[in-house]
Amino acid sequence: MYQMKKTVIALLSIISLANCGQKQTENTSVTDTTAISEAPVMVGNDLDKHGCKGSAGYTWSVVRNECVRIFEVGIRLDPQDATLDQTLSAFAIASADSTQMELYVPKSDGSIVLKIAKENETGTWNDGNWLLTQRKGIYTLEEGKKIRYRSHL
């Protein structure tokens, strides 16, 4: 009885594998032109014009002049305004000399570069619309004089 069960299971497995192979052969026949004309998109083959690989989390940074992962090198700014999506953070990246800060704000086209407010003064960057301030290690981002994002210690 046990030997018969093993034989039936083995026979069903062979039939299943044969059917799978037959279906695969039918779907990839030479007469099927859609499979030939639509070349598959290579995963990870998504370099932007600067050579940054988006699928690996890289974005071009204007102030650093290199591909960066904003979530690794940037300062995370969490939403403070109730009208914002509370699951999406903004990020700020400083230039090497800290005279510029590059903002990556959710739902914004590209990044926004802020310049230091006054020469030889640290802690305040703006562009006329956005204002980023740093006091006691906490960054606050305002848009139109309204606090939108803030970092944590």
VOPAGU-2260 file (C-alpha; in pm, 1 decimal, decimal comma):
REM VOPAGU-2260
SITE   aa  ch    i         X         Y         Z
SITE  MET   A    0       0,0       0,0       0,0
SITE  TYR   A    1     278,7     240,5      93,9
SITE  GLN   A    2     468,3     162,3    -227,2
SITE  MET   A    3     154,5     229,9    -434,2
SITE  LYS   A    4     111,5     577,7    -273,6
SITE  LYS   A    5     473,3     663,9    -354,5
SITE  THR   A    6     424,0     551,2    -714,6
SITE  VAL   A    7     103,2     757,1    -756,6
SITE  ILE   A    8     268,3    1068,8    -606,7
SITE  ALA   A    9     573,2    1026,2    -830,1
SITE  LEU   A   10     351,9     980,6   -1136,7
SITE  LEU   A   11     145,1    1292,9   -1055,8
SITE  SER   A   12     466,0    1493,8   -1004,7
SITE  ILE   A   13     600,3    1387,4   -1342,4
SITE  ILE   A   14     273,3    1476,4   -1516,2
SITE  SER   A   15     265,6    1818,8   -1345,2
SITE  LEU   A   16     622,3    1895,8   -1447,6
SITE  ALA   A   17     555,7    1785,3   -1804,2
SITE  ASN   A   18     251,1    2015,4   -1824,7
SITE  CYS   A   19     447,1    2310,7   -1687,1
SITE  GLY   A   20     718,9    2259,3   -1945,1
SITE  GLN   A   21     463,9    2231,9   -2223,3
SITE  LYS   A   22     292,4    2559,8   -2127,1
SITE  GLN   A   23     623,6    2743,2   -2110,9
SITE  THR   A   24     716,6    2618,2   -2457,0
SITE  GLU   A   25     379,4    2730,1   -2597,4
SITE  ASN   A   26     412,3    3081,3   -2450,7
SITE  THR   A   27     761,8    3141,2   -2588,8
SITE  SER   A   28     713,9    3011,2   -2940,4
SITE  VAL   A   29     882,0    3189,4   -3229,7
SITE  THR   A   30     544,5    3286,0   -3377,6
SITE  ASP   A   31     462,0    3494,8   -3069,6
SITE  THR   A   32     589,4    3838,3   -3180,5
SITE  THR   A   33     481,2    4025,8   -2866,6
SITE  ALA   A   34     738,9    3841,8   -2656,1
SITE  ILE   A   35    1013,0    3935,7   -2903,4
SITE  SER   A   36     915,5    4298,5   -2966,9
SITE  GLU   A   37     872,7    4396,0   -2601,1
SITE  ALA   A   38    1220,2    4377,1   -2454,7
SITE  PRO   A   39    1213,6    4325,5   -2078,2
SITE  VAL   A   40    1319,4    4617,9   -1861,3
SITE  MET   A   41    1637,0    4538,0   -1670,7
SITE  VAL   A   42    1597,3    4583,3   -1298,7
SITE  GLY   A   43    1863,6    4818,9   -1165,0
SITE  ASN   A   44    1926,1    4971,2   -1509,0
SITE  ASP   A   45    1784,0    5310,6   -1416,6
SITE  LEU   A   46    2071,0    5557,3   -1420,3
SITE  ASP   A   47    1964,0    5922,0   -1441,1
SITE  LYS   A   48    2145,8    6188,8   -1643,7
SITE  HIS   A   49    2405,6    6222,9   -1364,8
SITE  GLY   A   50    2465,8    5847,4   -1338,4
SITE  CYS   A   51    2271,7    5806,4   -1011,3
SITE  LYS   A   52    2090,7    5475,1    -967,8
SITE  GLY   A   53    1740,8    5553,0    -838,7
SITE  SER   A   54    1650,3    5190,2    -766,9
SITE  ALA   A   55    1939,7    5180,6    -518,4
SITE  GLY   A   56    1815,4    5499,4    -349,5
SITE  TYR   A   57    2064,1    5741,2    -506,6
SITE  THR   A   58    1971,5    6098,4    -601,1
SITE  TRP   A   59    2185,6    6374,9    -747,9
SITE  SER   A   60    2288,2    6642,1    -496,6
SITE  VAL   A   61    2354,5    6984,9    -643,5
SITE  VAL   A   62    2540,9    7113,9    -337,8
SITE  ARG   A   63    2764,0    6806,4    -307,3
SITE  ASN   A   64    2802,2    6748,1    -680,1
SITE  GLU   A   65    2761,1    6371,6    -636,2
SITE  CYS   A   66    2505,3    6094,1    -607,1
SITE  VAL   A   67    2382,3    6056,8    -249,4
SITE  ARG   A   68    2127,7    5863,6     -51,9
SITE  ILE   A   69    1940,1    6147,2     113,8
SITE  PHE   A   70    1817,8    5922,9     394,0
SITE  GLU   A   71    2180,0    5840,3     484,6
SITE  VAL   A   72    2354,9    6178,1     453,8
SITE  GLY   A   73    2065,6    6418,5     499,6
SITE  ILE   A   74    1909,0    6568,7     807,6
SITE  ARG   A   75    1563,0    6420,2     850,4
SITE  LEU   A   76    1287,7    6676,9     901,4
SITE  ASP   A   77     952,5    6539,3    1014,2
SITE  PRO   A   78     621,0    6708,9     930,6
SITE  GLN   A   79     485,7    6951,6    1191,8
SITE  ASP   A   80     191,5    7090,4     998,5
SITE  ALA   A   81    -129,4    6885,2    1023,8
SITE  THR   A   82    -205,3    6950,1     655,2
SITE  LEU   A   83     106,3    6756,1     549,5
SITE  ASP   A   84     125,4    6381,0     495,1
SITE  GLN   A   85     262,5    6269,9     832,4
SITE  THR   A   86     436,2    5967,3     678,1
SITE  LEU   A   87     664,5    6169,6     448,2
SITE  SER   A   88     973,2    6346,4     580,0
SITE  ALA   A   89    1180,1    6620,9     418,9
SITE  PHE   A   90    1560,1    6607,2     414,0
SITE  ALA   A   91    1831,3    6875,0     413,8
SITE  ILE   A   92    2188,4    6824,9     293,1
SITE  ALA   A   93    2464,1    7076,2     368,8
SITE  SER   A   94    2733,6    7177,4     123,0
SITE  ALA   A   95    3093,4    7108,4     228,4
SITE  ASP   A   96    3136,6    7465,6     355,3
SITE  SER   A   97    2779,3    7485,6     496,7
SITE  THR   A   98    2699,3    7799,1     295,2
SITE  GLN   A   99    2420,2    7612,4     115,2
SITE  MET   A  100    2153,6    7364,8     220,6
SITE  GLU   A  101    1973,3    7148,0     -31,2
SITE  LEU   A  102    1613,9    7057,0      53,6
SITE  TYR   A  103    1428,2    6749,9     -60,9
SITE  VAL   A  104    1065,0    6819,7      18,7
SITE  PRO   A  105     789,1    6562,5     -48,9
SITE  LYS   A  106     584,5    6628,6    -362,3
SITE  SER   A  107     837,2    6886,6    -485,5
SITE  ASP   A  108     991,3    6870,9    -833,0
SITE  GLY   A  109    1360,3    6824,7    -766,1
SITE  SER   A  110    1555,7    6977,0    -483,1
SITE  ILE   A  111    1557,2    7334,5    -351,4
SITE  VAL   A  112    1888,9    7506,7    -277,8
SITE  LEU   A  113    1895,5    7754,4      10,2
SITE  LYS   A  114    2182,5    7996,7      66,7
SITE  ILE   A  115    2319,2    8110,0     399,6
SITE  ALA   A  116    2132,2    8420,1     516,6
SITE  LYS   A  117    2437,4    8632,5     601,1
SITE  GLU   A  118    2808,9    8588,2     538,7
SITE  ASN   A  119    3000,6    8450,4     837,7
SITE  GLU   A  120    2672,1    8357,8    1009,7
SITE  THR   A  121    2569,0    7998,6    1056,5
SITE  GLY   A  122    2232,5    7850,6    1131,0
SITE  THR   A  123    2003,7    8030,1     883,5
SITE  TRP   A  124    1950,5    7953,2     514,3
SITE  ASN   A  125    1675,1    8077,5     281,4
SITE  ASP   A  126    1560,0    8128,5     -74,5
SITE  GLY   A  127    1280,0    8381,9     -23,5
SITE  ASN   A  128    1010,8    8116,2      24,1
SITE  TRP   A  129    1175,1    7852,9     243,7
SITE  LEU   A  130    1365,3    7932,7     565,0
SITE  LEU   A  131    1578,3    7671,0     740,2
SITE  THR   A  132    1712,7    7752,6    1085,4
SITE  GLN   A  133    1933,9    7554,9    1319,0
SITE  ARG   A  134    1930,4    7625,2    1691,7
SITE  LYS   A  135    2072,9    7397,0    1960,2
SITE  GLY   A  136    2100,6    7108,1    1716,0
SITE  ILE   A  137    1737,4    7122,9    1600,0
SITE  TYR   A  138    1653,3    7224,3    1243,3
SITE  THR   A  139    1323,7    7397,5    1165,4
SITE  LEU   A  140    1194,9    7443,6     811,1
SITE  GLU   A  141     940,6    7716,4     744,9
SITE  GLU   A  142     749,8    7789,0     428,2
SITE  GLY   A  143     594,4    8133,6     405,8
SITE  LYS   A  144     655,9    8196,1     779,4
SITE  LYS   A  145     472,6    7876,3     876,4
SITE  ILE   A  146     660,4    7589,3    1043,0
SITE  ARG   A  147     630,5    7287,1     815,5
SITE  TYR   A  148     907,6    7044,5     925,3
SITE  ARG   A  149    1141,8    6996,3    1221,8
SITE  SER   A  150    1429,0    6763,0    1309,8
SITE  HIS   A  151    1479,5    6575,8    1635,7
SITE  LEU   A  152    1787,8    6554,3    1854,1
